[in-house]
Structure formats: structure tokens, C-alpha cells
Amino acid sequence: MASEPLLVFGPWSLRYDFGPVHPLTPRRFGPGIDLIRSLGGEPGLAPEPVPEAALLACHTADYVGLVRRFSVDPDGPPAAGIGPGDNPPFPGMHEAAAAVAGGSLAAVEAILRGDVEHAFHPGGGLHHALADRASGFCIYNDPALAIARARAAGLRVLYVDLDVHHGDGVEALHLTDPGVLTFSIHESGRYLFPGTGFIGDLGPGPAAGTAVNVPLEPYTGERAWLAAVERLVPELAATFGPDLVVSQHGADSHALDPLAHLRVTTTAMGAAARLVDRVAHRYARGRWLATGGGGYDVYRVVPRAWALVWLAAAHRPTPSVIESGWRERWAGEAARHGAGPLPEAFDDPPNAGFPVRPEQETADEQAEAVVALVRTLVVPTLVREAVDRGWWSPLADPPGADRGAPATSAAGPRDPAPPAGSARPTLVRLERSLLDRVELAAGVAAPAEAADLRAVLAPALEDRAWGVAAVAGATVVGLALAAPSVSTGPEGRGRGVVATSGGPAGVDRLLALGVAPAWRGGGLGRALLRRLVDEAPAERSLVALVTAAERDVVEPLDRATRRRIAARLFDAAGFREESVPPSVRGADPDAMAARRPAVG
């Protein structure tokens, strides 16, 4: 396997060209690829147009035919988003766009073959194109096509979109597939194209919870942006269990970008790229396809953003300064386009050198609230609480192989069905000593891997958590876990704790209730929850908040079905349904809250 990341660039990269006044200009490749070369990177894969059949994995035949016609006759009447404006037709447009798709498809094929762990396609990342329509400078959706290829190979895919615009096309093309989790952090659609990507856009049916959107207010700065990425992406990966990470590194979230209004820096972009690399190694065996995307400050921002992605993929430190020769080669052209002087360092000064104004401080505070709500909606309670209480970190070194964990990732085979005539599992108090004697079945509860679940439970049980386990032989096949509620006061702001009605005093929170897939359908979940209630301290109430986050990532149910099952379980255990916090209800109408009152 090659040690260097596979860099995707070639003559066809320059042919995706909407004209000299269009913001998405192939001029980006001159300084961008040259800066990567100054670091020792060399293109190793030249994109080529893929056959039409490859495009049909995400696009309709009628749409591909339309693009072909525009390629021959650019003067035809506007149709399917192609025409004057964002997506003006040009001769050879189909072939140029098919070559962008070809670059990402060839890169993911190299990853699937095991030729490389990491690949970077700077000219890719055309994330707005839809099945039958061009959008936002994007004709064919190369990230979505790469994801479709990986899904055809049976891999689960985590998609991380860091562009300032919502990754609407990738999300839409995989919205109903529970095996693809899309994460997009972007300037809110209330202010910026494409006008989508709101917190409540969680996905439909069994895929609910696999569309994750973090919309930010204009002027949000690097601190809040990076904090959101660092908080959410590892937790989502730990919960979802991807086999491949695909990312889009649009540089248009930068403070200097002319088309948007965030205040992100190259420093934060480089840190985010390194985080994606760590996640890929921690959860996807290192398999990572990175693409470019937007970015319209061609000389001061885009080259550095691309170079920082390449450095992250190459596992090399960021140099303190940019080679003077690169600045000399591009200073004249940059000046002619009104983009000077060129920076001397890869990283920016704090806040890109801009003063922090009140509107940025306000936007940063709002970003913390957005992240807290998003976590409540898409990160399981046990994972959130484990991180917030310091029990576990999703980026910690992976624990040793759990004796009950499958050899493959969370996408691998589930435990086989219990043998015919198997005895009903025994319900026992979940104690630290028990964990030393038993295995954990796959799929009992989040995190996705049994070894990580064990790493969460051990410190939890030493820190006032308590629960009940269903044990079959020497294997835990179900569990119910609770712990005293943490404070939701100022010290907990932004940490994802959304309280049900009433304060935390005298309240325990249900952290997890799960049964291994092979043991479901026999009333074991109901028995676990009833036993947990029986074990609860009489003077304390027990509360639960169930959102789209509480889902089996491999064998998911429709969101309405999930709610009905939860309601039956809570009713059988003496819980009373109560009001869901308004912010949660507004984003997840199927969320429910329940409380088992204290006795006496």
C-alpha cells in the first residue's frame, strides 16, 4: 500500500471551466497544485471521463442526455439548472464533468482495492448536483457517486462536508439510505445558497438521524466552527461505525471568501482535516477520500486549504512558512486579479487578522446552542453523557478487541440467532465485576463497537451509573443503564444536555436501553426497563428523552415505529409521557419524553 496520499489531478481537471468571469475558475489549479508540489506531493492519478453508465448510479439518463446536448450545443434553451447564471453551458461540458466524476470514482476504487489508504481530489467536491438537475456550479455529483460505489461494495460511509454551503446534493442523493451518514456544517440557508440544511432535516423513515446539519449564523468564527466539527464528527463516527470516510473541504468558509460570511481560518481548516484523518484511522481502517469544493479566493486561501488537506493525509506537520519561491511565482498573477499580497504562512493569524466584533461573538454563542441541540437529536444519550462526564473519548486509542465484538466493523455480521430452545436470558445487576466475566453481544447499544461500549460502561459504573444486564450464557445480550442527571446550568452550556421538564435534583436519567438484534421481539426490552425501575432509588424519579439519535444504525426502524415501541415500553414500566423541550420538538416531531415518578 502506498504511504503517500493519492493526489488526483491531470489535464482534464482544467477543462471544467464555466468561463473567465465565473467564480469557480480552473485558475485555482495553478497555485494550488504548485503549492502541494512544493511540499513534495505529486499527482498520481489523472482524471478521465467515465462512461455514462457510471453516472447513472446517481443521475437520471434523461439528465445525462441533456448535459450531452448542451456540450454539443451550448446555445440551447436553459433547462435543468443549466443556463445563464451559476451553471452556464460550455462546449465539452459533459466530458469535463464526467472527468471530475471519474477522478473521484477512480480514487475510491484505489482505496477499495487497498492500493492506498487516503486519496485527495482537489477538483472534486461538486456536492450540489442533484439526480436530474445542475446546481451551484455542479453538473455531476462526484462525492455522491464515490459514495454510491462504496455502498455497492457493501461499505458504510460517513460523509463530512466542510464547505460553507450546505451539501444538499450528496444529502439528497443518499437521504433514504441508512448506510450513509451525511454531516454538513455551513452558513445557514436563511442567508446563503442553497437555502437548505436546517437542524430538523434529519432524514426520513428508517434513515432518520443520518442527515446531520449544523447551520451557522453569518460571522461565526473559527473557534465555534472548529469546536462544532471536533465535537460532532467523532461522536457520529463512534455511533455510526463507518467503513469509509468521504469528505468535502470547500475553502469558502474562510474569512476572505467573497461569496459567504463566515470567519473561519486556514488554521481551523487544517485542524479539521487532521481530525477527519484521525476519525478515518480510528473507525474506518484509514480509508479516506478527500475532495475539494468551493473556495473563491484563488491565491490567498484555496492553495493553502488544499495544501493543508494534503499534509493531513500525508501525516506531515505543517511548515511554519510557505516557500518563498511559490510566492514569487504567483505574486504577479495574484496582483493582476486583485488578490495580494500572498500569505507567508500556511496558518492564519487568529481570526484571520480581523477584529472580533459583537456580531461574531453573538454568532459564536448561537453556534454553541446549535451544537447542543444537534447532539441531542443525533448522538445517542449514552455517547453524549460518556463524553460530557469524562468517561470516554471517541478519539481515544481503540480499546483491545472485545471478546464479544465481531471481527469486522459495525457493518459486519450480527450475532447469530439464539439456538432453538435457548433459555431466556437472566436479568442481573450491571456491575463492574460482571464486565470482567462476560462478553458483550454486537448491537446492544451505542457506541457501535462492543469494545467501545465496554470502554464506556466500566468508568460509568464507577461514577454512580447503575443498571441491569440480560445475560445469556456468558454474553450480555441486553442492558438498561441510568445515572444521576448532570447539571444544565452555566457550566453545562453548549455540552449537549437538554433537560426534560423539572430540574436535575433527585432525578436519574435513562442513558441506554438496548437488546442485541438476535434477541429482540421477545419482551426482553420491557423486562429490562421494568427491572431497572425496580432497582431505582425510591426517592428519585427516572426520566428519558428519546430522539432520532436512539436508533440501531445497522437494523434501523422507521422513526414513527421507533416512537410507538418506546411509548409501549415506557407505559409498561410505569412512565408517564411528558412535554418534550420545544427546541427538540420543533426539530424532531417524533421525539418523546417520559418520567417514572419517585415513589413516596
Protein Blocks (a to p, Z undefined) as FASTA:
>chain_A
ZZbdcddddfklmmmcgbjkbfbacklmmmmmmmmmmnopacfbdcddddfklmmmmpcf
klmmmmmmmmmmmmbcceehiaehjkccdehklmmmmmmmmmmmmmmmmmmnomambdcd
fkgoilkbcfkbceehiabdfklmmmmmmmmnopacddddfbfbdcfklmmmmmmmmkbc
cddddddfklgcehiaifklnbgajlgoiaccddddehiafklmmmmmmmmmmmmmmmno
pabdcddddfklpfklckbcbdcdfklmmmmmmmmmmmmmmmnnopacddededjbfklm
mmmmmmmmmmmmnopacdfbdcfklmmmmmmmmmmnopacddfbfbdcehhlpacdfklm
mmmmmmmmmmmmmmmmmmcfklmmmmmnopacfkbccddddfkbcfbdfklccdddddeh
iacdddddddfklmmmpccdehkbccfblklmmmmmmmmmmnopacddddehjacfbdcd
ddddddfbfklgonlpacdehifehpacdfbdcddfklgonommmmmmmmmmmmpcfkbc
cdddddfklccfklccdfklmmmmmmmmmmmnopacddddfklmmmmmmbccdddddeZZ
